[in-house]
């Protein structure tokens, strides 16, 4: 081959490599790139060890006896997966019903906007995002409602990512992010005009504890909406396949144990909430939420090859391949759970904190 031909071939290969590594795969071009994958707040040399500790802890979620350790391992989980989620999924770490004629991004935004519409907040109100992640929902909700949104996440790395995205989006005047445990929130009583959680409270060892904290910080008369991960009325605990699917979801998503849909309202009433509305948003006529996972299989294999290469040449931390493989297996369990109807990630419950009773004269 003549020198010009070699030059053209080399240039083509270089451009192809750049496109594959830096551009292909990310769900949002302003988010993560493959070459920036990390272990969050975990140093690169400790990612693999932390993954092994995580996997050992959540091997049998329902048998976890040391519930007090769950928040630390949830923190570890999000150190391990945040970059991969943001790179391959986007800045909103949750599902949404598919909407005919709408992109995944639009369907996600509408699902988020519905949450804040349900709690009836006004511009300037102070709203709590319980388990905000890197703040995708927070930014959509602040833009839509013009409310002041305060998000809390246990993971310091996510706090930094969320603040960076808020600033890039020009929303740091409306969006505040706090690092903390939603089981012990650093907020005063009767502080917020509304609250929401989107697929976040499933990480709590006891749902009662997080609901009690939300109840405490809400102003009397205010509304709280939560999208909960639950087993449905189709789940059978004596069906080995059902058990395998649910345990696979629990292991791969840092869940101390999925709750049955019947338990949610009972817990809410126990801490003092009034149940305003309850509905599984995954049920028909909603289109399947898990189609996004099915459609992403080719993208997974492409991304897995890329992660493997980056880990082999030392750009991505050792252990990243294991984490990525775990998430793919979990996606299969989630798909099976959705297909069979035994699992829903969007059981919606709308709650109200009662008004303070009038003082007796």
C-alpha positions as CSV (number, residue, x, y, z in Angstrom):
1,X,0.0,0.0,0.0
2,X,1.4,3.5,-0.9
3,X,2.0,6.0,1.9
4,X,-1.1,8.0,1.1
5,X,-3.2,4.8,1.4
6,X,-1.5,3.9,4.7
7,X,-2.2,7.5,6.0
8,X,-5.9,7.3,5.0
9,X,-6.3,3.8,6.6
10,X,-4.6,5.0,9.8
11,X,-6.7,8.1,10.0
12,X,-9.9,6.1,9.4
13,X,-8.9,3.6,12.2
14,X,-8.1,6.5,14.6
15,X,-11.4,8.2,13.9
16,X,-13.2,4.9,14.3
17,X,-11.5,4.3,17.7
18,X,-12.3,7.8,18.9
19,X,-16.0,7.4,17.8
20,X,-16.2,4.0,19.5
21,X,-14.5,5.1,22.8
22,X,-15.6,8.7,23.2
23,X,-18.9,9.1,21.4
24,X,-20.6,5.7,21.1
25,X,-22.7,4.5,24.0
26,X,-23.3,7.4,26.3
27,X,-27.0,8.0,26.8
28,X,-26.4,11.7,27.2
29,X,-23.4,13.4,25.4
30,X,-23.1,16.0,28.2
31,X,-22.9,13.2,30.8
32,X,-20.2,10.5,31.1
33,X,-17.8,9.2,28.5
34,X,-16.5,5.6,28.5
35,X,-12.9,6.8,29.1
36,X,-14.1,8.6,32.3
37,X,-15.6,5.5,34.0
38,X,-14.5,5.3,37.6
39,X,-15.5,3.8,41.0
40,X,-17.0,7.0,42.2
41,X,-15.5,7.9,45.6
42,X,-13.6,4.6,45.7
43,X,-10.0,4.7,44.6
44,X,-9.4,2.8,41.4
45,X,-7.2,0.1,43.0
46,X,-10.0,-0.7,45.5
47,X,-12.9,-1.0,43.1
48,X,-12.6,-4.8,42.7
49,X,-12.4,-5.4,46.4
50,X,-15.4,-3.2,47.1
51,X,-17.4,-5.1,44.5
52,X,-16.6,-8.4,46.1
53,X,-17.6,-7.1,49.5
54,X,-20.9,-5.7,48.1
55,X,-21.7,-9.0,46.3
56,X,-21.0,-11.0,49.5
57,X,-23.3,-8.8,51.5
58,X,-26.2,-8.8,49.1
59,X,-25.9,-12.5,48.1
60,X,-29.1,-13.4,50.0
61,X,-30.8,-10.0,50.6
62,X,-33.8,-11.3,52.6
63,X,-31.5,-13.0,55.0
64,X,-29.6,-9.8,55.9
65,X,-29.4,-9.5,59.6
66,X,-27.1,-6.5,60.0
67,X,-29.6,-3.9,58.7
68,X,-27.5,-1.1,60.1
69,X,-24.9,-1.9,57.5
70,X,-27.3,-1.6,54.5
71,X,-26.8,2.2,54.0
72,X,-23.0,1.7,53.8
73,X,-23.3,-1.0,51.2
74,X,-25.9,1.0,49.2
75,X,-23.3,3.8,49.2
76,X,-20.8,1.3,47.9
77,X,-23.2,0.2,45.2
78,X,-23.7,3.7,43.9
79,X,-20.0,4.3,43.9
80,X,-19.6,1.2,41.7
81,X,-22.5,1.9,39.3
82,X,-23.1,5.6,39.1
83,X,-20.7,6.2,36.2
84,X,-21.9,3.1,34.3
85,X,-25.6,4.2,34.8
86,X,-24.9,7.7,33.7
87,X,-22.8,6.6,30.7
88,X,-25.2,3.9,29.4
89,X,-28.6,5.0,30.7
90,X,-28.7,8.8,31.4
91,X,-29.0,11.1,34.4
92,X,-32.3,9.7,35.6
93,X,-31.7,6.4,37.3
94,X,-35.3,5.0,37.0
95,X,-37.8,3.5,34.6
96,X,-40.9,4.9,33.1
97,X,-43.8,3.6,31.0
98,X,-43.1,3.6,27.3
99,X,-45.2,6.1,25.4
100,X,-46.0,5.5,21.8
101,X,-44.4,8.2,19.6
102,X,-42.2,9.5,22.4
103,X,-38.4,8.9,23.0
104,X,-37.2,7.3,26.2
105,X,-35.9,10.7,27.3
106,X,-39.3,12.3,26.7
107,X,-41.1,9.5,28.5
108,X,-38.7,9.8,31.4
109,X,-39.3,13.5,31.7
110,X,-43.1,13.2,31.6
111,X,-42.9,10.5,34.3
112,X,-40.9,12.9,36.5
113,X,-43.2,15.9,35.8
114,X,-46.2,13.8,36.8
115,X,-44.6,13.3,40.2
116,X,-44.4,17.0,41.0
117,X,-47.8,17.7,39.5
118,X,-49.3,15.1,41.9
119,X,-48.0,16.9,44.9
120,X,-49.4,20.3,43.7
121,X,-46.5,22.5,44.5
122,X,-46.3,26.1,43.3
123,X,-43.3,28.1,42.0
124,X,-41.1,29.1,44.9
125,X,-42.2,26.2,47.1
126,X,-39.5,24.0,48.8
127,X,-39.7,20.4,47.6
128,X,-37.7,17.4,48.8
129,X,-36.2,14.8,46.5
130,X,-35.8,11.7,48.6
131,X,-32.8,9.8,47.0
132,X,-31.9,12.2,44.2
133,X,-29.0,10.3,42.6
134,X,-27.2,12.6,40.1
135,X,-30.3,14.8,39.9
136,X,-31.9,14.0,36.5
137,X,-35.4,14.1,38.0
138,X,-34.6,17.1,40.1
139,X,-33.6,19.2,37.1
140,X,-36.7,18.2,35.1
141,X,-39.0,18.9,38.1
142,X,-37.4,22.3,38.9
143,X,-37.7,23.3,35.2
144,X,-41.3,22.2,35.0
145,X,-42.5,23.5,38.4
146,X,-40.1,26.4,39.2
147,X,-40.1,25.0,42.7
148,X,-36.9,25.0,44.8
149,X,-35.8,21.4,44.9
150,X,-33.6,20.0,47.7
151,X,-32.2,16.5,46.9
152,X,-30.6,14.1,49.4
153,X,-28.4,11.2,48.5
154,X,-26.2,9.0,50.6
155,X,-23.4,9.0,48.0
156,X,-20.9,11.9,48.0
157,X,-19.8,11.2,44.5
158,X,-23.4,11.6,43.3
159,X,-23.7,14.9,45.2
160,X,-20.7,16.2,43.3
161,X,-22.1,14.9,39.9
162,X,-25.5,16.4,40.6
163,X,-24.0,19.8,41.5
164,X,-22.0,19.8,38.4
165,X,-25.0,19.0,36.2
166,X,-27.1,21.6,38.0
167,X,-24.6,24.3,37.3
168,X,-24.2,23.2,33.6
169,X,-28.0,23.3,33.2
170,X,-28.2,26.8,34.8
171,X,-30.4,25.4,37.6
172,X,-28.1,25.7,40.7
173,X,-30.3,28.5,41.9
174,X,-33.3,26.1,42.0
175,X,-31.6,22.9,42.9
176,X,-29.7,22.1,46.1
177,X,-28.0,18.7,46.9
178,X,-27.3,17.4,50.3
179,X,-25.2,14.4,51.2
180,X,-27.0,12.3,53.9
181,X,-29.0,9.2,54.8
182,X,-32.7,9.6,54.1
183,X,-33.3,7.5,57.3
184,X,-31.8,10.3,59.4
185,X,-32.3,13.5,57.3
186,X,-30.5,16.7,58.4
187,X,-33.6,18.9,58.0
188,X,-35.9,20.5,60.6
189,X,-39.4,19.4,61.3
190,X,-42.2,20.9,59.1
191,X,-39.7,22.2,56.5
192,X,-41.0,21.2,53.0
193,X,-44.0,22.1,51.0
194,X,-43.9,18.7,49.2
195,X,-41.8,15.7,48.7
196,X,-41.3,12.9,46.1
197,X,-39.2,9.8,45.8
198,X,-38.6,8.0,42.4
199,X,-37.6,4.4,42.8
200,X,-35.3,5.2,45.8
201,X,-36.9,4.1,49.0
202,X,-36.6,0.5,48.0
203,X,-33.0,0.7,49.4
204,X,-34.3,1.3,52.9
205,X,-34.1,-1.8,55.2
206,X,-37.4,-0.7,56.8
207,X,-39.8,1.4,54.7
208,X,-41.4,2.7,57.9
209,X,-38.2,4.5,58.8
210,X,-37.9,6.5,55.7
211,X,-41.6,7.3,55.5
212,X,-41.5,8.5,59.1
213,X,-38.6,10.9,58.2
214,X,-40.5,12.3,55.2
215,X,-43.5,12.7,57.4
216,X,-41.4,14.6,60.0
217,X,-39.9,17.1,57.6
218,X,-43.2,17.8,55.6
219,X,-45.4,20.8,56.5
220,X,-48.9,19.8,57.7
221,X,-51.2,19.4,54.8
222,X,-48.4,18.8,52.3
223,X,-48.3,15.9,49.8
224,X,-45.7,13.2,49.3
225,X,-45.6,10.8,46.3
226,X,-43.4,7.8,45.9
227,X,-42.8,5.4,43.0
228,X,-42.0,2.1,44.8
229,X,-40.4,-1.2,43.6
230,X,-42.8,-4.0,44.6
231,X,-43.8,-7.6,44.0
232,X,-47.3,-7.7,42.5
233,X,-50.4,-9.8,43.1
234,X,-49.0,-12.3,40.5
235,X,-45.9,-13.1,42.6
236,X,-45.9,-16.5,44.2
237,X,-43.4,-17.2,46.9
238,X,-43.7,-21.0,46.3
239,X,-42.7,-20.6,42.6
240,X,-39.0,-21.2,42.3
241,X,-38.7,-19.1,39.1
242,X,-40.5,-16.2,40.7
243,X,-38.1,-16.4,43.7
244,X,-35.1,-16.6,41.4
245,X,-36.2,-13.5,39.5
246,X,-36.9,-11.4,42.6
247,X,-33.7,-12.4,44.3
248,X,-31.8,-11.6,41.2
249,X,-33.3,-8.1,41.2
250,X,-32.5,-7.6,44.9
251,X,-28.9,-8.8,44.5
252,X,-28.2,-6.6,41.5
253,X,-29.8,-3.4,42.8
254,X,-28.7,-3.3,46.4
255,X,-32.1,-4.1,47.8
256,X,-32.4,-5.5,51.3
257,X,-35.7,-7.2,50.3
258,X,-38.5,-6.3,47.9
259,X,-41.8,-5.5,49.5
260,X,-45.3,-6.7,48.4
261,X,-47.5,-4.0,46.9
262,X,-50.0,-4.5,49.8
263,X,-47.5,-3.4,52.4
264,X,-46.9,0.1,51.1
265,X,-50.1,1.8,52.2
266,X,-50.1,0.0,55.5
267,X,-46.7,1.3,56.3
268,X,-47.7,4.8,55.2
269,X,-50.7,4.9,57.5
270,X,-48.7,3.5,60.4
271,X,-46.5,6.6,60.4
272,X,-49.4,9.0,60.2
273,X,-50.0,9.6,56.5
274,X,-53.4,9.7,54.8
275,X,-53.5,7.7,51.6
276,X,-54.8,9.9,48.8
277,X,-54.2,7.6,45.8
278,X,-52.5,4.4,45.0
279,X,-51.9,3.0,41.5
280,X,-49.5,0.7,39.7
281,X,-48.3,2.9,36.8
282,X,-46.8,-0.2,35.1
283,X,-50.2,-1.8,34.5
284,X,-52.1,-1.5,31.2
285,X,-52.9,0.7,29.4
286,X,-49.3,1.8,30.1
287,X,-46.9,0.3,27.6
288,X,-44.2,-2.0,29.0
289,X,-41.4,-0.2,30.8
290,X,-39.0,-3.1,30.2
291,X,-38.9,-2.7,26.4
292,X,-36.0,-0.3,26.9
293,X,-34.0,-3.1,28.5
294,X,-34.8,-5.6,25.7
295,X,-33.8,-3.0,23.1
296,X,-30.6,-2.3,24.9
297,X,-29.1,-5.8,24.6
298,X,-26.9,-5.0,21.5
299,X,-25.8,-1.8,23.2
300,X,-24.8,-3.8,26.3
301,X,-22.6,-6.1,24.3
302,X,-21.0,-3.2,22.5
303,X,-20.5,-1.4,25.8
304,X,-19.2,-4.6,27.6
305,X,-16.5,-5.0,24.9
306,X,-15.5,-1.4,25.4
307,X,-15.4,-1.7,29.2
308,X,-13.3,-4.9,29.0
309,X,-10.8,-3.2,26.7
310,X,-10.6,-0.1,28.8
311,X,-10.1,-2.2,32.0
312,X,-7.4,-4.3,30.2
313,X,-5.4,-1.2,29.2
314,X,-5.8,0.4,32.6
315,X,-8.1,3.3,31.7
316,X,-11.1,1.8,33.6
317,X,-10.5,0.4,37.2
318,X,-10.2,-3.3,37.7
319,X,-13.6,-4.6,38.8
320,X,-15.5,-2.4,36.3
321,X,-16.1,-5.4,34.1
322,X,-17.6,-7.4,37.0
323,X,-19.9,-4.5,37.9
324,X,-21.0,-4.1,34.3
325,X,-21.7,-7.8,33.9
326,X,-23.7,-7.8,37.2
327,X,-25.8,-5.0,35.8
328,X,-26.5,-6.9,32.6
329,X,-27.6,-10.0,34.5
330,X,-29.8,-7.8,36.7
331,X,-31.4,-6.3,33.5
332,X,-32.3,-9.8,32.5
333,X,-34.0,-10.4,35.8
334,X,-35.8,-7.0,35.6
335,X,-37.0,-7.9,32.1
336,X,-38.3,-11.3,33.3
337,X,-40.0,-9.6,36.2
338,X,-41.8,-7.2,33.9
339,X,-42.7,-9.8,31.3
340,X,-44.2,-12.1,33.9
341,X,-45.9,-9.3,35.7
342,X,-44.6,-10.3,39.1
343,X,-42.6,-7.1,39.6
344,X,-43.3,-3.4,39.2
345,X,-40.8,-0.5,39.7
346,X,-43.5,2.1,39.6
347,X,-46.2,1.4,42.2
348,X,-47.3,5.0,42.9
349,X,-48.6,6.0,46.2
350,X,-49.7,9.6,47.0
351,X,-49.9,10.6,50.6
352,X,-50.8,13.6,52.7
353,X,-49.5,14.7,56.0
354,X,-52.7,15.7,58.0
355,X,-53.2,19.3,59.1
356,X,-52.5,19.9,62.8
357,X,-55.7,19.5,64.7
358,X,-57.1,22.8,66.0
359,X,-56.1,23.7,69.5
360,X,-58.8,23.1,72.2
361,X,-59.7,26.3,74.0
